[in-house]
Amino acid sequence: MHRHSLWPGLLLMSCAFVFALLAAPAWAQHVHPAPQISAPVVGAAAVPFDLKTLDGKAAGLETFRGKPLVMNFFASWCDPCREEMPLINELAAKGAKQGYNVLGIAVEDTRAAVTEFAKEAKLLFPIALDLNSTVKRGYRIFGPPATFFFDAQGMIRDVVLGPITPERAKAALKKTGVDR
């Protein structure tokens, strides 16, 4: 009888040991939770990034510092992006005269598809490739299109999630200090 009375205790200790081993990684992951990164909002500083354009040039926020910036997230396969691209192109054409820049950021796309689309649409502005979605995640957008308007100091002055209209673009540019 003495031998049989050890089994329940050993079984209980074994289960507790296995549970502790299995649960330990989960406990360790929650001891020091990572700080929540909030989405960029109007009035906040732009989230810095460093990307390369289709022609291999640097395209980070510092590249555009000192002038207002219109930053448009798009994809070649995105129908609303294709529909708004003539307006973005028009903004880019006027930007040089009015003292602001336009930057396109291709997301969820391939270099080949974006290059073809840029030629087809005769895009007039630099296009940076966000191949691993780091900038997209940094700006907390779920998908294209999305357009951010920054002032000359790199502060976010307006955000349009989804397709943009000429009226909305004009109002957003005014918020950056550009009189369109």
ChimeraX commands (.cxc) that place a marker at each C-alpha (Angstrom):
marker #1 position 0.00,0.00,0.00 radius 0.5
marker #1 position 2.82,2.33,0.75 radius 0.5
marker #1 position 4.01,2.27,-2.90 radius 0.5
marker #1 position 0.56,3.21,-4.26 radius 0.5
marker #1 position 0.18,6.27,-2.03 radius 0.5
marker #1 position 3.14,7.99,-3.77 radius 0.5
marker #1 position 1.53,7.98,-7.23 radius 0.5
marker #1 position -1.07,10.72,-6.70 radius 0.5
marker #1 position 1.59,13.01,-5.24 radius 0.5
marker #1 position 4.09,12.30,-8.02 radius 0.5
marker #1 position 1.42,12.76,-10.66 radius 0.5
marker #1 position 0.37,16.09,-9.16 radius 0.5
marker #1 position 3.99,17.32,-8.96 radius 0.5
marker #1 position 4.67,16.21,-12.55 radius 0.5
marker #1 position 1.61,18.06,-13.83 radius 0.5
marker #1 position 2.59,21.19,-11.91 radius 0.5
marker #1 position 6.13,21.02,-13.32 radius 0.5
marker #1 position 4.92,20.59,-16.93 radius 0.5
marker #1 position 2.40,23.42,-16.49 radius 0.5
marker #1 position 5.14,25.70,-15.14 radius 0.5
marker #1 position 7.40,24.93,-18.11 radius 0.5
marker #1 position 4.65,25.52,-20.64 radius 0.5
marker #1 position 3.37,28.70,-19.01 radius 0.5
marker #1 position 6.77,30.29,-18.33 radius 0.5
marker #1 position 7.26,31.78,-21.83 radius 0.5
marker #1 position 3.79,33.35,-21.72 radius 0.5
marker #1 position 4.48,34.88,-18.33 radius 0.5
marker #1 position 7.84,36.20,-19.50 radius 0.5
marker #1 position 6.24,37.85,-22.55 radius 0.5
marker #1 position 3.88,39.90,-20.40 radius 0.5
marker #1 position 6.19,40.99,-17.60 radius 0.5
marker #1 position 7.27,44.16,-19.42 radius 0.5
marker #1 position 4.73,45.00,-22.11 radius 0.5
marker #1 position 5.95,47.14,-24.98 radius 0.5
marker #1 position 4.68,50.70,-24.94 radius 0.5
marker #1 position 1.72,51.30,-27.24 radius 0.5
marker #1 position 2.67,53.36,-30.25 radius 0.5
marker #1 position -0.16,55.66,-31.18 radius 0.5
marker #1 position -1.11,56.52,-34.72 radius 0.5
marker #1 position 0.29,59.75,-36.12 radius 0.5
marker #1 position -2.27,62.49,-35.60 radius 0.5
marker #1 position -2.74,66.04,-36.80 radius 0.5
marker #1 position -0.42,68.29,-34.81 radius 0.5
marker #1 position 2.11,65.51,-34.11 radius 0.5
marker #1 position 5.58,65.25,-35.58 radius 0.5
marker #1 position 6.00,63.09,-38.64 radius 0.5
marker #1 position 7.26,59.54,-38.10 radius 0.5
marker #1 position 10.80,59.45,-39.54 radius 0.5
marker #1 position 11.75,56.88,-42.16 radius 0.5
marker #1 position 14.43,56.11,-44.73 radius 0.5
marker #1 position 13.42,54.58,-48.03 radius 0.5
marker #1 position 14.83,54.50,-51.56 radius 0.5
marker #1 position 13.07,55.79,-54.64 radius 0.5
marker #1 position 12.59,53.79,-57.82 radius 0.5
marker #1 position 15.81,55.33,-59.13 radius 0.5
marker #1 position 17.75,54.48,-55.96 radius 0.5
marker #1 position 17.85,57.92,-54.30 radius 0.5
marker #1 position 17.27,58.47,-50.59 radius 0.5
marker #1 position 13.71,59.44,-49.70 radius 0.5
marker #1 position 13.38,60.09,-45.99 radius 0.5
marker #1 position 11.56,62.90,-44.26 radius 0.5
marker #1 position 14.83,64.80,-43.84 radius 0.5
marker #1 position 15.11,64.90,-47.64 radius 0.5
marker #1 position 12.01,67.11,-47.74 radius 0.5
marker #1 position 12.52,69.17,-44.57 radius 0.5
marker #1 position 12.08,72.92,-45.03 radius 0.5
marker #1 position 9.12,72.69,-47.42 radius 0.5
marker #1 position 5.61,71.37,-46.93 radius 0.5
marker #1 position 5.16,67.78,-48.11 radius 0.5
marker #1 position 2.25,65.82,-49.52 radius 0.5
marker #1 position 2.91,62.11,-48.90 radius 0.5
marker #1 position 0.62,59.69,-50.71 radius 0.5
marker #1 position 0.52,55.96,-49.93 radius 0.5
marker #1 position -0.64,54.01,-52.99 radius 0.5
marker #1 position -0.40,50.69,-54.84 radius 0.5
marker #1 position -0.44,49.97,-58.56 radius 0.5
marker #1 position -3.26,47.42,-58.13 radius 0.5
marker #1 position -5.48,49.78,-56.09 radius 0.5
marker #1 position -8.36,51.18,-58.18 radius 0.5
marker #1 position -9.05,54.20,-55.89 radius 0.5
marker #1 position -5.30,54.98,-56.02 radius 0.5
marker #1 position -5.35,54.88,-59.81 radius 0.5
marker #1 position -8.41,57.16,-59.84 radius 0.5
marker #1 position -6.81,59.78,-57.57 radius 0.5
marker #1 position -3.38,59.68,-59.26 radius 0.5
marker #1 position -4.14,62.45,-61.80 radius 0.5
marker #1 position -4.91,64.75,-58.84 radius 0.5
marker #1 position -1.69,63.73,-57.04 radius 0.5
marker #1 position 0.20,64.34,-60.28 radius 0.5
marker #1 position -1.43,67.77,-60.59 radius 0.5
marker #1 position -0.39,68.58,-57.02 radius 0.5
marker #1 position 3.18,67.56,-57.89 radius 0.5
marker #1 position 3.18,69.77,-61.01 radius 0.5
marker #1 position 2.04,72.79,-58.97 radius 0.5
marker #1 position 4.30,71.98,-56.02 radius 0.5
marker #1 position 7.50,73.31,-57.56 radius 0.5
marker #1 position 5.87,76.71,-58.24 radius 0.5
marker #1 position 4.09,76.88,-54.91 radius 0.5
marker #1 position 6.95,75.69,-52.71 radius 0.5
marker #1 position 5.96,72.20,-51.61 radius 0.5
marker #1 position 6.95,68.63,-52.49 radius 0.5
marker #1 position 5.02,65.45,-53.26 radius 0.5
marker #1 position 6.25,61.97,-52.41 radius 0.5
marker #1 position 4.54,58.75,-53.37 radius 0.5
marker #1 position 5.07,55.69,-51.20 radius 0.5
marker #1 position 4.24,52.40,-52.88 radius 0.5
marker #1 position 2.96,49.79,-50.42 radius 0.5
marker #1 position 1.94,46.15,-50.76 radius 0.5
marker #1 position 3.40,46.13,-54.27 radius 0.5
marker #1 position 6.40,45.02,-56.32 radius 0.5
marker #1 position 9.12,47.17,-57.83 radius 0.5
marker #1 position 8.22,45.97,-61.34 radius 0.5
marker #1 position 4.51,46.75,-60.99 radius 0.5
marker #1 position 5.17,50.19,-59.48 radius 0.5
marker #1 position 7.72,51.04,-62.19 radius 0.5
marker #1 position 5.24,50.06,-64.91 radius 0.5
marker #1 position 2.44,52.05,-63.25 radius 0.5
marker #1 position 4.67,55.14,-62.85 radius 0.5
marker #1 position 5.47,55.08,-66.58 radius 0.5
marker #1 position 1.87,54.41,-67.59 radius 0.5
marker #1 position 0.51,57.23,-65.38 radius 0.5
marker #1 position 3.43,59.57,-66.25 radius 0.5
marker #1 position 4.00,60.32,-62.57 radius 0.5
marker #1 position 5.92,63.55,-61.95 radius 0.5
marker #1 position 7.00,62.95,-58.35 radius 0.5
marker #1 position 9.49,60.65,-56.63 radius 0.5
marker #1 position 8.17,57.24,-55.61 radius 0.5
marker #1 position 9.65,55.41,-52.65 radius 0.5
marker #1 position 9.22,51.68,-52.19 radius 0.5
marker #1 position 8.00,50.45,-48.81 radius 0.5
marker #1 position 8.62,46.80,-49.66 radius 0.5
marker #1 position 8.44,45.49,-46.09 radius 0.5
marker #1 position 5.61,47.84,-44.97 radius 0.5
marker #1 position 7.64,49.53,-42.24 radius 0.5
marker #1 position 6.49,53.02,-43.13 radius 0.5
marker #1 position 2.92,51.86,-43.67 radius 0.5
marker #1 position 2.95,50.34,-40.16 radius 0.5
marker #1 position 4.65,53.45,-38.73 radius 0.5
marker #1 position 1.84,55.62,-40.08 radius 0.5
marker #1 position -0.76,53.07,-38.96 radius 0.5
marker #1 position -2.60,52.83,-42.25 radius 0.5
marker #1 position -4.38,49.62,-43.17 radius 0.5
marker #1 position -4.11,50.01,-46.91 radius 0.5
marker #1 position -3.89,52.51,-49.70 radius 0.5
marker #1 position -4.78,55.16,-50.55 radius 0.5
marker #1 position -3.85,57.48,-47.70 radius 0.5
marker #1 position -2.42,61.00,-47.93 radius 0.5
marker #1 position -0.55,62.92,-45.24 radius 0.5
marker #1 position 0.11,66.67,-45.37 radius 0.5
marker #1 position 3.14,68.01,-43.49 radius 0.5
marker #1 position 4.22,71.58,-42.90 radius 0.5
marker #1 position 7.79,72.77,-43.50 radius 0.5
marker #1 position 8.79,71.73,-39.96 radius 0.5
marker #1 position 7.61,68.15,-40.44 radius 0.5
marker #1 position 4.41,68.42,-38.41 radius 0.5
marker #1 position 1.31,66.58,-39.60 radius 0.5
marker #1 position -1.29,69.16,-40.58 radius 0.5
marker #1 position -3.90,66.92,-42.21 radius 0.5
marker #1 position -4.58,63.26,-43.03 radius 0.5
marker #1 position -6.91,61.79,-45.64 radius 0.5
marker #1 position -7.54,58.05,-45.32 radius 0.5
marker #1 position -9.05,56.81,-48.55 radius 0.5
marker #1 position -9.39,58.64,-51.85 radius 0.5
marker #1 position -8.79,62.38,-51.89 radius 0.5
marker #1 position -10.79,65.02,-53.74 radius 0.5
marker #1 position -9.52,68.31,-55.21 radius 0.5
marker #1 position -11.45,70.27,-52.56 radius 0.5
marker #1 position -9.98,68.19,-49.73 radius 0.5
marker #1 position -6.47,68.55,-51.16 radius 0.5
marker #1 position -6.86,72.34,-51.39 radius 0.5
marker #1 position -8.05,72.58,-47.77 radius 0.5
marker #1 position -5.23,70.32,-46.57 radius 0.5
marker #1 position -2.56,72.30,-48.42 radius 0.5
marker #1 position -3.81,75.52,-46.76 radius 0.5
marker #1 position -3.27,73.86,-43.38 radius 0.5
marker #1 position 0.39,73.30,-44.31 radius 0.5
marker #1 position 0.85,76.98,-45.13 radius 0.5
marker #1 position 0.45,76.62,-48.91 radius 0.5
marker #1 position -2.12,78.87,-50.54 radius 0.5
marker #1 position -3.27,76.91,-53.53 radius 0.5
marker link #1:1,2 radius 0.2
marker link #1:2,3 radius 0.2
marker link #1:3,4 radius 0.2
marker link #1:4,5 radius 0.2
marker link #1:5,6 radius 0.2
marker link #1:6,7 radius 0.2
marker link #1:7,8 radius 0.2
marker link #1:8,9 radius 0.2
marker link #1:9,10 radius 0.2
marker link #1:10,11 radius 0.2
marker link #1:11,12 radius 0.2
marker link #1:12,13 radius 0.2
marker link #1:13,14 radius 0.2
marker link #1:14,15 radius 0.2
marker link #1:15,16 radius 0.2
marker link #1:16,17 radius 0.2
marker link #1:17,18 radius 0.2
marker link #1:18,19 radius 0.2
marker link #1:19,20 radius 0.2
marker link #1:20,21 radius 0.2
marker link #1:21,22 radius 0.2
marker link #1:22,23 radius 0.2
marker link #1:23,24 radius 0.2
marker link #1:24,25 radius 0.2
marker link #1:25,26 radius 0.2
marker link #1:26,27 radius 0.2
marker link #1:27,28 radius 0.2
marker link #1:28,29 radius 0.2
marker link #1:29,30 radius 0.2
marker link #1:30,31 radius 0.2
marker link #1:31,32 radius 0.2
marker link #1:32,33 radius 0.2
marker link #1:33,34 radius 0.2
marker link #1:34,35 radius 0.2
marker link #1:35,36 radius 0.2
marker link #1:36,37 radius 0.2
marker link #1:37,38 radius 0.2
marker link #1:38,39 radius 0.2
marker link #1:39,40 radius 0.2
marker link #1:40,41 radius 0.2
marker link #1:41,42 radius 0.2
marker link #1:42,43 radius 0.2
marker link #1:43,44 radius 0.2
marker link #1:44,45 radius 0.2
marker link #1:45,46 radius 0.2
marker link #1:46,47 radius 0.2
marker link #1:47,48 radius 0.2
marker link #1:48,49 radius 0.2
marker link #1:49,50 radius 0.2
marker link #1:50,51 radius 0.2
marker link #1:51,52 radius 0.2
marker link #1:52,53 radius 0.2
marker link #1:53,54 radius 0.2
marker link #1:54,55 radius 0.2
marker link #1:55,56 radius 0.2
marker link #1:56,57 radius 0.2
marker link #1:57,58 radius 0.2
marker link #1:58,59 radius 0.2
marker link #1:59,60 radius 0.2
marker link #1:60,61 radius 0.2
marker link #1:61,62 radius 0.2
marker link #1:62,63 radius 0.2
marker link #1:63,64 radius 0.2
marker link #1:64,65 radius 0.2
marker link #1:65,66 radius 0.2
marker link #1:66,67 radius 0.2
marker link #1:67,68 radius 0.2
marker link #1:68,69 radius 0.2
marker link #1:69,70 radius 0.2
marker link #1:70,71 radius 0.2
marker link #1:71,72 radius 0.2
marker link #1:72,73 radius 0.2
marker link #1:73,74 radius 0.2
marker link #1:74,75 radius 0.2
marker link #1:75,76 radius 0.2
marker link #1:76,77 radius 0.2
marker link #1:77,78 radius 0.2
marker link #1:78,79 radius 0.2
marker link #1:79,80 radius 0.2
marker link #1:80,81 radius 0.2
marker link #1:81,82 radius 0.2
marker link #1:82,83 radius 0.2
marker link #1:83,84 radius 0.2
marker link #1:84,85 radius 0.2
marker link #1:85,86 radius 0.2
marker link #1:86,87 radius 0.2
marker link #1:87,88 radius 0.2
marker link #1:88,89 radius 0.2
marker link #1:89,90 radius 0.2
marker link #1:90,91 radius 0.2
marker link #1:91,92 radius 0.2
marker link #1:92,93 radius 0.2
marker link #1:93,94 radius 0.2
marker link #1:94,95 radius 0.2
marker link #1:95,96 radius 0.2
marker link #1:96,97 radius 0.2
marker link #1:97,98 radius 0.2
marker link #1:98,99 radius 0.2
marker link #1:99,100 radius 0.2
marker link #1:100,101 radius 0.2
marker link #1:101,102 radius 0.2
marker link #1:102,103 radius 0.2
marker link #1:103,104 radius 0.2
marker link #1:104,105 radius 0.2
marker link #1:105,106 radius 0.2
marker link #1:106,107 radius 0.2
marker link #1:107,108 radius 0.2
marker link #1:108,109 radius 0.2
marker link #1:109,110 radius 0.2
marker link #1:110,111 radius 0.2
marker link #1:111,112 radius 0.2
marker link #1:112,113 radius 0.2
marker link #1:113,114 radius 0.2
marker link #1:114,115 radius 0.2
marker link #1:115,116 radius 0.2
marker link #1:116,117 radius 0.2
marker link #1:117,118 radius 0.2
marker link #1:118,119 radius 0.2
marker link #1:119,120 radius 0.2
marker link #1:120,121 radius 0.2
marker link #1:121,122 radius 0.2
marker link #1:122,123 radius 0.2
marker link #1:123,124 radius 0.2
marker link #1:124,125 radius 0.2
marker link #1:125,126 radius 0.2
marker link #1:126,127 radius 0.2
marker link #1:127,128 radius 0.2
marker link #1:128,129 radius 0.2
marker link #1:129,130 radius 0.2
marker link #1:130,131 radius 0.2
marker link #1:131,132 radius 0.2
marker link #1:132,133 radius 0.2
marker link #1:133,134 radius 0.2
marker link #1:134,135 radius 0.2
marker link #1:135,136 radius 0.2
marker link #1:136,137 radius 0.2
marker link #1:137,138 radius 0.2
marker link #1:138,139 radius 0.2
marker link #1:139,140 radius 0.2
marker link #1:140,141 radius 0.2
marker link #1:141,142 radius 0.2
marker link #1:142,143 radius 0.2
marker link #1:143,144 radius 0.2
marker link #1:144,145 radius 0.2
marker link #1:145,146 radius 0.2
marker link #1:146,147 radius 0.2
marker link #1:147,148 radius 0.2
marker link #1:148,149 radius 0.2
marker link #1:149,150 radius 0.2
marker link #1:150,151 radius 0.2
marker link #1:151,152 radius 0.2
marker link #1:152,153 radius 0.2
marker link #1:153,154 radius 0.2
marker link #1:154,155 radius 0.2
marker link #1:155,156 radius 0.2
marker link #1:156,157 radius 0.2
marker link #1:157,158 radius 0.2
marker link #1:158,159 radius 0.2
marker link #1:159,160 radius 0.2
marker link #1:160,161 radius 0.2
marker link #1:161,162 radius 0.2
marker link #1:162,163 radius 0.2
marker link #1:163,164 radius 0.2
marker link #1:164,165 radius 0.2
marker link #1:165,166 radius 0.2
marker link #1:166,167 radius 0.2
marker link #1:167,168 radius 0.2
marker link #1:168,169 radius 0.2
marker link #1:169,170 radius 0.2
marker link #1:170,171 radius 0.2
marker link #1:171,172 radius 0.2
marker link #1:172,173 radius 0.2
marker link #1:173,174 radius 0.2
marker link #1:174,175 radius 0.2
marker link #1:175,176 radius 0.2
marker link #1:176,177 radius 0.2
marker link #1:177,178 radius 0.2
marker link #1:178,179 radius 0.2
marker link #1:179,180 radius 0.2
view
